[in-house]
Amino acid sequence: MKKKSLSALFQPVELTQGECWKTILAFSFPIIVSYLLQQVYTISDAAIVGQTLTAQEVAGVNDTTSLIFIFLQFAFGVSAGFCVVTSCNVGAHNPAGVRRSLTTQIVLSAALTVILTVLALLLLDPMLAWINVTPDNGEVYRAAYTYCAIIFAGIGAQLFYNFICSFLRSMGDSVTPLAFLLFSTVLNVGLDLLFIIVFRWGVAGAAIATVSAQLISTLGCFAYAFSKYPELRLHQEDWQITRHDVTRHLIQGIPLGLQFSVLAIGIIVVQSIVVQFDMLNGVMVSNSAQNGFGAANKINSLLMTPLNGLGSAMTSFTAQNLGAGDTKRIKKGTIQSIIIMLIMAACSILIGLLLTINGTYLHIFLSADKVTAETVRFGNALLYVDFAMYPFLGGVFLIRNCVQGIGRPSTYAPTVSTILDREYVVKEGKYLHITNLGRVVTALMKERFSDIADLKFTAHMEQQLDSVEEGKTAWKDVLRDFYGDFDQNLKQAEQALEGVRIKVPDEVSEEICPECGRNLVVKSGRFGRFLACPGYPECSFTMPLVVEMPGRCPKCGGRLMKRTGTSKKTNKQYTYYCCEFLNSKDESRKCDFMTWDVPVKDDCPVCGQTMFKRAGRGFKKPFCINPACSNFLPEEKRGYPRKPAQDKTEGAAEEAAEQSAAETATKKPAVKKTVKKTAASTAKKTAAKKTTTAKKPAAKKPAAKKTAKKAEDEA
């Protein structure tokens, strides 16, 4: 049982099912912890550096935080944007699209690594000058330059780690990145102590430890992801990346990366101002403001982490539900996430206020001799301003990520809904499977509309729509160019297919016709898909479409089937589960097992029989229905709502209806049902008649009174 529980912990969270707030919390918690551990990266470096190195070296490391933040936040934002495309493919159950998104992100991440590394190293000196750190500052400059250069040289490790983590989260797995980040954090602290204290590499040792730990974590996360998810194992055709794929990812990733970087640019401006507080006549005479600002900035990042993590979770939540076509769930989840965000913001503010008492947080990053009254004053001033903005910033992060999750692929929802309604595909479990009708329609589209049924057409159309949005192209011209050729092709197709009857191949099922022994085939009718005998008109047997479920029948060990029916009273469709031999003509094999509960794949650990769960969303806890088992859960304890007490007449009618339904399921003559229904109907009509008769005298009284009054007036 422990092994099962541990493996279940690492299973992806189904973001399209269950209570919204519970799903969001379950998915966002590992993300928040991951972000906290990422902050520990920088905090551990700063803490060890602050406790072991000189005040000038500590100031140099603190000054570089904002510069490193620009590039790392850009990498983080780009990866978060890329995952929107992946989440939409996951929500639409498109494994080929998921793999193609993976290869596209690998190529783009490699290209961005080269660009960002070269750009960062070339601009290192000018960026240090922006924050007033120049060679004239001596030891402060050397420490800042060394630390930045090593971090920038290893920026690829950070970029690829953020990419694989965002990719796994978009698939609903937020625990695996957490596990590897926890390992990497412990490794980073160990390497810090080894390189700084033992090897005495100083600031360079702190930077090398960070890059090494990130690289090891990245390689481990990639290896685990490919081994855990076989569907991510790439094929040769997955590397055929199109311009359309690149454009989609860049449209999502680059704007979000720039948004994250803008915040870092603001911090640089503040950093350059803070440095001037420690200077007199152009000469640096103190490090109090720099050290106070650096420590406060790290605490602020730590306290903002829950808000950032919640926002990142909402990106995948929104994108997956959009891919599944559930816009109502997106709205409900967004409202509930705002409430969660406000609670998180209040807790962060409270913790922050406690840490500012006597500058408690400063002792984490600085030794006692470096903590002065000026350091406390500068640090606390920054934190008090930040605390007041937490609710606003949390709301901005949340809404921004929700909108980012919607993105361009908002067309997925109506597309998936349309092809499901027209039965071009069917949904089986979490996946969409093409039908024979879908294959015929697709082949017809490729034959008659080859220019439209092409990925290049979609890419070109998106470029044209972008041009219209930017005001470069008139929308009427786009429509005119499209409908000119389309109308001509449509008329040609109508002429060519006039009078042509297109045969859709039957889908042969494993169900056997009880009348003639043939394999039943899937047909489509006015009320949806159903099973029918291919021997029509010799054999006219039909039955509802059945789906095989996991588990075995608790009575005879046969297969469990999912069947649907339509209520004659309400005309609504219902679903039930039964044994495959429910309608068997062989009396020796016939089994009458039926239930409303959904069979699950897990067997009871006590008796070994198939376990069941309540039907509907949010009910995931399975139970055993074997009365002889110690793990048996009676029906009254399964969470079903209790029906109100009824009189004897209603109880008798209900009992008769249940008996009638059972007889219908087993295809027994329905004589009893007709008799009882007629009797009930007659009793109902008689009661109504009596009521009407009783009311007639009462209805005449006002009329008599009115007549008498009229006669008096005339007299």
C-alpha positions, 0 to 999 in steps of 0.5 A, spaced: 500 500 500 505 504 501 508 503 494 502 505 491 501 511 495 508 513 493 507 512 486 500 515 486 503 522 489 508 522 482 502 521 478 499 527 474 494 531 476 487 531 472 486 539 472 480 538 468 476 534 473 474 535 481 473 541 485 476 547 482 479 549 488 482 543 491 485 541 484 488 548 484 491 547 491 493 540 489 497 542 483 500 549 485 503 546 492 508 542 489 510 548 484 510 553 490 515 549 494 519 548 488 519 556 487 521 556 494 527 551 493 529 556 487 529 562 492 533 557 497 539 557 491 540 564 492 539 565 499 544 559 501 549 562 496 548 569 500 547 566 507 554 562 506 557 568 502 555 573 508 557 569 513 564 567 511 566 573 506 568 580 507 563 586 507 566 588 500 565 581 497 558 580 500 556 587 497 558 585 490 554 578 490 548 582 492 549 588 487 549 582 481 542 580 484 538 584 479 542 583 473 542 576 474 534 576 475 533 580 468 536 574 464 533 568 469 526 571 469 526 572 461 528 564 461 523 563 466 517 567 462 519 564 456 519 557 459 512 558 462 509 561 455 512 555 451 508 550 456 501 554 454 502 550 447 503 544 451 497 544 456 492 545 450 495 539 447 494 535 453 487 538 454 485 536 447 489 529 448 493 530 442 500 526 444 503 527 437 502 535 438 505 534 445 511 531 442 512 536 437 511 541 442 517 538 446 522 538 440 520 545 438 522 547 445 528 543 445 530 547 439 528 554 441 531 553 448 538 551 445 538 557 441 536 562 446 541 559 451 547 561 445 543 568 444 543 569 452 549 567 454 553 571 448 549 577 450 550 577 457 557 576 457 558 582 452 554 586 456 557 585 463 561 591 464 556 596 461 550 593 466 555 593 472 556 600 470 548 601 470 548 600 477 554 604 479 559 598 480 565 600 476 573 598 476 574 604 481 570 600 486 576 595 487 574 588 491 566 590 490 567 590 482 571 584 482 566 580 486 560 582 482 564 581 475 566 574 477 560 571 480 556 574 474 560 571 469 560 564 472 552 564 472 552 567 465 556 562 462 552 557 465 545 560 464 543 554 459 543 549 465 537 554 468 534 555 462 533 548 460 531 546 467 525 551 467 523 548 460 523 541 463 519 543 469 514 547 465 513 542 460 512 537 466 507 542 470 503 543 463 502 535 463 499 536 470 506 533 474 508 538 479 511 533 484 517 531 479 520 538 478 519 539 486 523 532 487 529 534 483 529 541 485 529 538 493 535 534 491 539 540 487 538 545 493 541 540 498 547 539 493 547 546 492 548 547 499 553 542 500 557 544 494 557 551 497 560 549 503 565 545 499 568 550 494 567 556 499 570 553 506 574 547 504 577 549 497 577 557 499 574 559 492 570 565 495 565 568 490 567 564 484 566 557 489 559 560 490 557 561 483 560 554 480 556 550 486 550 554 483 551 552 476 553 545 477 547 543 482 542 546 476 546 542 471 545 535 475 538 537 476 537 538 469 540 532 466 536 528 472 529 531 470 530 530 463 532 522 464 526 521 469 521 524 464 523 520 458 523 514 462 516 515 466 512 518 460 513 513 454 509 518 450 514 523 450 519 518 447 521 522 440 520 519 433 524 521 427 517 525 425 517 529 431 523 533 429 520 535 423 519 542 426 515 547 422 515 554 422 508 554 424 510 550 431 516 555 432 511 561 431 506 559 436 511 558 441 515 564 440 508 568 440 506 565 447 513 565 450 517 571 448 512 576 451 511 573 457 519 573 458 519 580 456 514 581 462 518 578 467 524 582 465 521 588 465 520 587 473 528 586 473 529 592 469 525 596 475 530 593 480 536 595 477 534 602 477 532 602 484 539 598 485 543 604 482 540 609 486 541 604 493 549 604 491 549 612 491 547 612 498 553 608 500 558 613 496 561 620 498 563 624 493 564 618 488 567 614 493 564 608 496 565 609 503 560 604 506 556 597 504 550 598 509 545 600 504 547 595 499 547 589 504 540 592 507 537 592 500 540 585 498 537 582 504 530 585 503 530 583 496 531 576 497 526 576 503 521 579 498 522 574 493 521 569 498 515 572 500 512 573 493 513 566 491 506 563 493 503 568 489 508 567 483 507 559 484 499 560 484 499 564 478 504 559 474 499 553 476 493 557 473 496 557 466 496 550 466 489 550 469 486 555 464 490 552 458 488 544 459 481 546 461 481 550 454 483 544 450 478 540 453 473 545 452 470 547 459 470 554 459 465 554 465 470 551 469 476 556 467 471 562 470 469 558 476 477 556 478 479 563 476 474 566 482 476 561 487 484 562 485 483 569 487 480 568 494 486 563 495 491 568 493 488 574 498 489 569 503 496 567 501 498 575 501 495 576 508 499 570 510 506 573 507 505 580 509 504 577 517 510 573 516 514 579 513 512 583 519 515 578 524 521 578 520 522 585 520 522 586 528 529 588 529 532 586 522 531 579 524 532 577 517 538 580 516 542 576 520 540 570 515 544 573 510 550 577 514 554 576 520 553 580 526 558 585 525 555 587 518 548 588 521 548 596 523 542 601 524 543 603 517 542 596 514 536 595 518 533 602 516 534 601 508 532 594 508 525 595 512 523 601 508 523 597 502 519 591 505 514 595 508 513 598 501 513 591 498 508 589 503 502 594 501 503 591 494 502 584 495 494 583 494 495 588 487 501 584 485 498 577 486 492 579 482 496 581 477 500 575 476 494 571 477 490 574 471 496 575 467 497 567 467 490 566 466 490 570 460 496 567 458 493 560 459 488 562 454 492 565 449 492 564 441 489 556 442 482 559 444 480 556 438 481 549 440 475 549 445 470 550 439 474 545 434 474 540 439 467 541 441 465 541 434 468 534 432 465 531 438 458 533 436 459 531 429 462 524 431 468 525 427 472 523 433 469 519 440 472 521 447 474 514 450 477 516 457 482 521 457 483 521 449 480 522 443 479 517 437 478 518 430 471 514 427 471 511 420 466 517 419 472 522 421 477 518 416 472 519 410 471 526 412 478 527 412 480 524 406 474 528 402 477 534 405 484 533 403 482 531 396 477 537 395 480 542 399 487 540 399 489 548 400 485 548 406 487 541 409 494 543 410 498 546 416 501 551 412 494 554 411 493 555 418 500 558 419 499 563 413 492 565 416 494 566 423 500 571 420 494 575 416 490 575 422 496 578 426 497 583 420 489 585 421 490 586 428 496 591 427 492 595 422 497 593 416 492 589 412 484 590 411 480 585 414 475 585 408 481 584 403 483 577 407 476 575 407 475 577 399 482 573 398 479 567 402 472 566 399 474 567 392 478 561 391 474 557 397 467 559 393 469 556 387 472 549 390 466 549 394 461 549 387 466 544 384 466 539 390 458 540 390 458 538 382 462 532 383 459 529 389 452 530 386 448 524 387 454 520 389 453 516 396 459 515 400 459 509 404 462 509 411 465 503 413 462 500 419 466 499 425 466 492 427 465 491 435 467 485 439 460 484 441 456 478 439 449 478 436 445 474 440 440 473 435 444 470 429 451 470 432 455 476 428 459 481 430 455 487 432 457 494 428 457 501 430 452 505 427 450 512 427 442 515 428 438 521 430 440 519 438 447 518 437 451 511 436 449 505 437 450 497 436 446 494 430 447 487 427 450 487 420 445 482 417 439 487 417 434 486 414 434 478 416 436 480 423 434 487 426 437 486 433 440 493 436 442 495 442 446 501 446 453 502 445 457 499 450 464 500 452 468 495 456 470 497 463 476 495 467 475 490 473 471 483 473 464 482 474 463 480 482 458 475 480 461 471 474 468 474 473 465 476 466 467 483 463 464 489 466 460 494 460 458 501 460 451 502 457 447 508 456 439 508 456 434 513 455 429 515 460 422 514 457 419 519 462 424 524 462 427 523 455 434 524 459 440 519 458 443 515 463 449 510 464 449 504 468 454 498 468 453 491 468 456 484 466 457 482 459 452 476 459 446 480 462 442 479 455 446 472 454 441 467 451 445 462 454 441 461 461 447 457 464 452 464 462 446 469 464 448 474 469 444 479 472 449 484 475 448 491 474 450 497 478 450 505 478 457 505 481 463 506 476 468 500 476 476 502 477 482 498 475 484 497 483 482 491 486 480 490 493 487 489 497 483 484 502 478 480 498 481 481 491 475 483 487 474 489 483 472 496 487 467 501 485 466 509 486 461 513 486 459 516 479 460 523 477 466 528 478 470 529 484 468 522 487 475 518 487 475 514 493 473 507 491 470 502 495 468 494 496 461 492 494 463 484 497 458 483 503 463 478 505 469 482 505 472 486 511 473 492 507 465 492 505 462 499 504 454 499 505 450 503 500 448 508 505 455 510 507 457 511 500 455 518 500 449 518 496 443 523 498 438 520 502 431 520 499 425 524 503 420 519 506 414 517 501 407 515 502 405 507 501 402 509 494 409 512 491 413 507 494 409 502 491 410 506 484 417 506 485 418 499 487 414 497 480 418 502 476 425 499 479 422 492 477 420 494 470 427 497 469 430 490 471 425 487 466 427 491 461 434 491 461 434 483 461 429 484 455 423 480 459 416 481 457 413 488 459 406 486 461 406 487 468 409 494 467 404 496 462 398 494 467 401 497 473 403 504 469 395 504 466 393 503 473 397 508 476 395 513 470 387 511 472 388 512 479 391 519 478 386 521 473 380 519 478 383 523 483 384 529 479 377 528 477 374 528 484 378 534 485 375 538 479 368 536 481 369 538 489 371 545 486 365 546 482 360 549 487 365 553 490 366 556 483 359 558 482 358 562 489 361 568 486 357 568 480 351 568 484 353 573 489 354 578 483 348 577 479 344 578 486 348 585 486 346 587 479 339 586 480 339 590 486 342 596 482 337 595 476 331 596 481 
